[in-house]
């Protein structure tokens, strides 16, 4: 059985590296993107099993990336977990409305992120 593939999207490379390291220990394959346009391209070409998506991204924000993927029949099945510094309830609601399956705020607990990933990978 092949490993599940996770796309990690963040404009901070240290966050990508930290999450990738832990997810690889858990047996996941990781790919990454540093902006919204690259995220959309990689989601469409790599077809990940799950996407971890920051909201505040260069070129295209995470809300728009999520909306474009979730309203496309080819990609709407991919779970999206928004991982963001945006903590207000209104921002969380916007995340859910644009298609996020989960919403975690930074700073975050890695075990909470892993648990949410496992929940959506079942």
Secondary structure as UniProt FT lines:
FT   STRAND          5..9
FT   HELIX           13..25
FT   TURN            26..27
FT   STRAND          29..33
FT   HELIX           36..46
FT   STRAND          50..53
FT   HELIX           62..70
FT   TURN            73..77
FT   STRAND          79..84
FT   HELIX           89..97
FT   TURN            98..99
FT   STRAND          102..105
FT   HELIX           110..121
//
